[in-house]
Amino acid sequence: METVNRNSALGDFLARYRAALVILSGEARGMEYGLDQRSTALGRGPGVDLALEDDSLRCQHALVEFCAGHFVLRDLASDDLPVLELKDGDCFRLGRLELQFTLNARA
């Protein structure tokens, strides 16, 4: 895991907001994973930041990246697939799992 430089764009963003993924289905339903890295790999693992127990997922299925002031979701199956810009409340599926991106202002 890389250390966030608080003088970087991501560091400035994280000083103002808390970004997270919430798992909405499956065995890990209700689990929340804070996004505090420039990129977070999702999949069954090994070698991912967020390992999800679901055989419908590839070992390295998707990547959530901080890019140009916001988080995006990238499917790792192909570079030809569109990148989805994540906004607060957005829900998406990875295999059979449903997840939600949340973004909250810090007090």
Order of alpha helices (4+ residues) and beta strands (2+ residues): alpha-beta-beta-beta-beta-beta-beta-beta-beta-beta
